[in-house]
């Protein structure tokens, strides 16, 4: 019998767990759960005899993969999968998948919420501004950015985008694609970042790009902290006291922000973009369905490693 481990330091909502288990039990799979664990040794022990695994932000590194000789597939319930060592997974013959799009509305709503929080001066009682009439620049155009565009238009904003890989998609939806990342930052009142922490995107928001920001701009980052060159960001914000930075993940240089940039930043207490019950359920169900399709039919539609 196929054995599936749900390994979640941050557990799914109970309604999601119930539906996930139902999907596996219908397929004739055995389900085991490891929730709210505090030691890596617990995870290493739990993976030793499983065929498949669902994780959230849990770290699946070379050691974990090495401790799971029967493992065939691990699915990250969410879009980002930098918590999984895909190279080690490939070396061990393990398929890695994510669940793209399942939490995109949740992240998009938070991005707009952060933009609103910034433009209204952090609800401090000081006079702020409105989103209507402003240009929002989408740095990347995946599932989340497309939802940000939809919501932004409802606020009366003008979305523009810079993307290398989804130009046709953006054009088909009537959104202007800028000729360069520099142009996007020059023209945007609010920049919303939506690129993965991989390859060319790591530290792609650097001083050369930041120097193109217009007066009073707001940067919203619901992607990953790794896409920001934090040394450059701190240096830039010291000279450009008109710019605000809001994110759902604390930067490594948080102490610098606390010391020097009071009233110009906000970070959620933890990575919060996908933390809604709806996203929780959607991603968990998708992960379960993908595992069943892979085990029973060899379906590798959402595979992210080779």
C-alpha positions as CSV (number, residue, x, y, z in Angstrom):
1,X,0.0,0.0,0.0
2,X,1.2,3.5,-0.9
3,X,2.1,5.4,2.3
4,X,1.8,9.2,2.3
5,X,3.2,11.5,4.9
6,X,1.7,15.0,5.6
7,X,4.7,16.7,7.2
8,X,3.6,20.2,8.3
9,X,5.3,22.2,11.0
10,X,2.5,24.7,10.3
11,X,-0.5,22.4,9.9
12,X,-3.2,22.7,7.4
13,X,-6.7,23.8,8.5
14,X,-8.6,20.7,9.9
15,X,-11.1,20.9,7.1
16,X,-8.2,20.7,4.6
17,X,-6.7,17.7,6.4
18,X,-10.0,15.9,6.3
19,X,-10.4,16.4,2.6
20,X,-6.7,15.4,1.9
21,X,-7.2,12.2,3.9
22,X,-10.4,11.5,2.1
23,X,-8.7,11.8,-1.3
24,X,-5.9,9.4,-0.3
25,X,-8.2,6.9,1.4
26,X,-10.4,6.8,-1.7
27,X,-7.3,5.9,-3.7
28,X,-6.4,3.2,-1.3
29,X,-3.4,5.0,0.2
30,X,-2.3,5.0,3.9
31,X,-2.0,8.5,5.4
32,X,0.3,9.5,8.3
33,X,0.6,13.0,9.8
34,X,3.5,14.8,11.4
35,X,2.2,18.1,12.6
36,X,3.8,20.9,14.7
37,X,7.0,18.9,15.1
38,X,9.9,20.7,16.8
39,X,12.9,18.6,15.9
40,X,14.4,17.5,12.6
41,X,14.9,14.1,14.0
42,X,11.1,13.6,14.1
43,X,10.9,14.3,10.4
44,X,13.9,12.0,9.6
45,X,12.1,9.2,11.5
46,X,8.8,9.9,9.8
47,X,10.1,9.7,6.2
48,X,11.9,6.4,6.5
49,X,9.1,4.3,5.0
50,X,6.9,6.7,3.0
51,X,6.3,6.7,-0.7
52,X,5.0,10.3,-1.0
53,X,5.0,13.4,1.1
54,X,3.1,16.7,1.3
55,X,4.9,19.7,2.9
56,X,4.4,23.4,3.3
57,X,7.4,25.5,4.3
58,X,9.1,22.4,5.8
59,X,12.8,22.0,4.9
60,X,13.4,19.0,2.7
61,X,17.1,18.9,2.3
62,X,19.7,16.2,1.3
63,X,19.6,14.6,4.7
64,X,15.8,14.3,4.7
65,X,15.8,12.9,1.2
66,X,18.6,10.4,2.1
67,X,16.5,9.1,5.0
68,X,13.6,8.3,2.7
69,X,14.7,5.4,0.5
70,X,11.1,4.6,-0.7
71,X,10.2,8.2,-1.4
72,X,8.9,8.8,-5.0
73,X,7.3,12.2,-4.8
74,X,7.2,15.3,-2.6
75,X,4.7,18.0,-3.2
76,X,5.0,21.5,-1.9
77,X,1.5,22.8,-1.1
78,X,2.1,26.3,-2.5
79,X,3.9,28.0,-5.4
80,X,7.4,28.5,-4.0
81,X,9.6,25.4,-3.5
82,X,13.0,26.8,-2.5
83,X,12.6,24.9,0.8
84,X,13.1,21.7,-1.2
85,X,16.6,20.6,-2.4
86,X,15.5,19.8,-6.0
87,X,19.1,18.8,-7.0
88,X,19.2,16.2,-4.2
89,X,15.7,15.1,-5.0
90,X,16.7,14.4,-8.6
91,X,19.8,12.5,-7.5
92,X,17.5,10.3,-5.4
93,X,15.0,9.8,-8.1
94,X,12.3,11.8,-6.4
95,X,9.8,13.9,-8.3
96,X,9.2,17.4,-6.8
97,X,6.0,19.3,-7.6
98,X,4.4,22.5,-6.4
99,X,0.7,23.6,-6.6
100,X,0.9,26.8,-8.7
101,X,-2.1,29.2,-8.5
102,X,-3.8,27.6,-5.6
103,X,-2.9,30.4,-3.1
104,X,-2.5,33.2,-5.7
105,X,-5.6,35.1,-4.7
106,X,-4.6,35.1,-1.0
107,X,-1.2,36.5,-1.8
108,X,-2.7,39.1,-4.2
109,X,-5.2,40.3,-1.7
110,X,-2.3,40.8,0.8
111,X,-0.2,42.7,-1.7
112,X,-3.1,45.1,-2.4
113,X,-3.7,45.4,1.4
114,X,0.0,46.3,2.0
115,X,-0.2,48.8,-0.8
116,X,-3.3,50.4,0.8
117,X,-1.6,50.3,4.2
118,X,1.4,52.1,2.8
119,X,-0.5,54.8,0.8
120,X,-2.7,55.5,3.9
121,X,0.4,56.2,6.0
122,X,0.1,52.9,8.0
123,X,-3.3,54.0,9.4
124,X,-1.4,56.4,11.7
125,X,-3.9,59.2,11.6
126,X,-1.8,61.3,9.2
127,X,-3.2,62.3,5.9
128,X,-2.5,59.7,3.3
129,X,-3.5,59.1,-0.3
130,X,-5.8,56.8,-2.4
131,X,-5.0,53.9,-4.7
132,X,-7.4,55.1,-7.4
133,X,-5.5,56.8,-10.2
134,X,-2.2,55.4,-9.3
135,X,0.0,53.2,-11.5
136,X,1.0,49.8,-10.1
137,X,3.9,48.1,-11.7
138,X,4.0,44.3,-11.6
139,X,7.5,42.9,-11.5
140,X,6.7,39.5,-12.9
141,X,3.5,38.2,-14.3
142,X,2.6,34.8,-12.8
143,X,-0.6,33.7,-11.1
144,X,-0.3,36.1,-8.2
145,X,0.5,39.2,-10.4
146,X,-2.5,38.4,-12.6
147,X,-4.8,38.5,-9.5
148,X,-3.1,41.7,-8.3
149,X,-4.0,43.2,-11.7
150,X,-7.6,42.2,-11.4
151,X,-8.0,43.7,-7.9
152,X,-6.0,46.8,-8.8
153,X,-8.3,47.6,-11.7
154,X,-11.2,47.3,-9.4
155,X,-9.6,50.0,-7.3
156,X,-9.3,52.2,-10.3
157,X,-5.5,51.7,-10.7
158,X,-3.5,51.3,-13.9
159,X,-1.5,48.1,-13.9
160,X,1.7,47.8,-16.1
161,X,4.1,44.9,-16.1
162,X,7.6,43.9,-16.8
163,X,8.0,40.2,-17.7
164,X,10.3,38.2,-19.9
165,X,8.3,35.1,-20.1
166,X,4.6,36.1,-20.1
167,X,4.5,38.9,-22.6
168,X,1.8,37.3,-24.7
169,X,-0.3,36.5,-21.7
170,X,-0.1,40.1,-20.5
171,X,-0.8,41.6,-23.9
172,X,-3.8,39.3,-24.4
173,X,-5.3,40.7,-21.2
174,X,-4.8,44.3,-22.3
175,X,-2.0,45.2,-19.9
176,X,0.9,47.2,-21.1
177,X,4.3,45.5,-21.0
178,X,7.2,47.9,-20.4
179,X,10.4,47.6,-22.4
180,X,12.6,47.2,-19.4
181,X,12.6,46.7,-15.6
182,X,14.0,50.2,-15.3
183,X,11.0,51.6,-17.1
184,X,8.6,49.7,-14.8
185,X,10.2,51.2,-11.7
186,X,10.3,54.7,-13.3
187,X,6.6,54.8,-14.1
188,X,5.1,53.0,-11.0
189,X,3.7,54.7,-8.0
190,X,3.6,51.2,-6.4
191,X,5.8,48.3,-7.4
192,X,4.5,44.9,-6.5
193,X,7.2,42.1,-6.8
194,X,6.2,38.7,-8.1
195,X,9.3,36.8,-9.2
196,X,10.7,33.5,-7.8
197,X,13.9,33.4,-5.7
198,X,15.8,31.5,-8.5
199,X,18.5,32.2,-11.0
200,X,18.5,35.7,-12.5
201,X,15.8,36.9,-10.0
202,X,18.0,36.6,-6.9
203,X,19.0,40.1,-5.9
204,X,17.6,41.5,-9.1
205,X,16.1,44.5,-7.2
206,X,19.4,46.2,-6.7
207,X,20.6,49.8,-6.5
208,X,20.6,50.3,-10.3
209,X,16.9,49.4,-10.4
210,X,15.9,51.2,-7.2
211,X,17.5,54.4,-8.4
212,X,14.8,54.6,-11.1
213,X,11.9,54.8,-8.5
214,X,9.8,57.9,-8.8
215,X,9.2,60.2,-5.9
216,X,7.0,58.8,-3.1
217,X,7.1,55.3,-4.5
218,X,6.0,52.2,-2.5
219,X,7.6,48.8,-2.9
220,X,5.5,45.8,-2.0
221,X,7.3,42.4,-1.8
222,X,5.1,39.3,-1.3
223,X,7.6,37.2,-3.3
224,X,10.8,36.2,-1.4
225,X,13.4,38.3,0.4
226,X,16.2,36.8,-1.8
227,X,15.0,38.8,-4.8
228,X,16.1,42.0,-3.0
229,X,19.7,43.1,-2.7
230,X,19.2,44.1,1.0
231,X,22.5,46.0,1.2
232,X,21.4,48.1,-1.8
233,X,17.9,48.6,-0.4
234,X,19.2,49.9,2.9
235,X,21.7,52.2,1.2
236,X,19.0,53.4,-1.1
237,X,16.4,54.1,1.6
238,X,19.0,56.2,3.6
239,X,19.2,58.6,0.7
240,X,15.6,58.4,-0.6
241,X,13.5,59.2,2.5
242,X,10.4,59.4,0.4
243,X,10.2,55.6,-0.4
244,X,8.4,53.0,1.6
245,X,9.0,49.2,1.7
246,X,6.4,46.7,2.8
247,X,6.7,42.9,2.8
248,X,5.2,39.7,4.2
249,X,8.7,38.5,5.1
250,X,11.2,40.1,7.3
251,X,14.5,41.0,5.7
252,X,17.8,39.9,7.2
253,X,18.6,43.6,7.7
254,X,15.4,44.2,9.8
255,X,17.5,45.8,12.6
256,X,18.7,48.5,10.2
257,X,15.0,49.3,9.3
258,X,14.1,49.5,12.9
259,X,17.0,51.8,13.6
260,X,16.9,54.1,10.6
261,X,13.6,53.9,8.7
262,X,10.8,54.3,11.2
263,X,7.4,55.1,9.7
264,X,8.6,53.9,6.2
265,X,8.3,50.1,6.4
266,X,6.1,47.2,7.6
267,X,6.8,43.5,7.8
268,X,4.2,40.9,8.7
269,X,5.1,38.7,11.7
270,X,5.7,35.7,9.5
271,X,5.4,34.8,5.8
272,X,1.7,35.6,5.5
273,X,0.7,35.7,1.9
274,X,-0.8,32.2,1.7
275,X,-2.1,32.1,5.2
276,X,-5.8,32.0,4.6
277,X,-8.1,29.1,5.2
278,X,-9.2,29.1,1.5
279,X,-5.6,29.0,0.2
280,X,-4.8,26.3,2.8
281,X,-7.6,24.1,1.6
282,X,-7.0,24.7,-2.1
283,X,-3.2,24.0,-2.0
284,X,-3.7,20.9,0.2
285,X,-6.3,19.4,-2.0
286,X,-4.3,20.1,-5.1
287,X,-1.2,18.5,-3.6
288,X,-3.2,15.3,-2.7
289,X,-4.7,15.1,-6.1
290,X,-1.3,15.5,-7.8
291,X,0.2,12.7,-5.7
292,X,-2.7,10.3,-6.6
293,X,-2.3,11.2,-10.3
294,X,1.4,10.6,-10.2
295,X,1.3,7.3,-8.3
296,X,-1.6,5.8,-10.3
297,X,-1.1,7.4,-13.7
298,X,2.5,8.7,-13.9
299,X,1.2,12.3,-14.3
300,X,4.1,14.7,-13.9
301,X,2.2,17.9,-15.0
302,X,3.5,20.0,-12.1
303,X,7.0,18.6,-11.8
304,X,9.6,21.3,-11.1
305,X,12.8,19.1,-11.1
306,X,14.3,17.0,-13.8
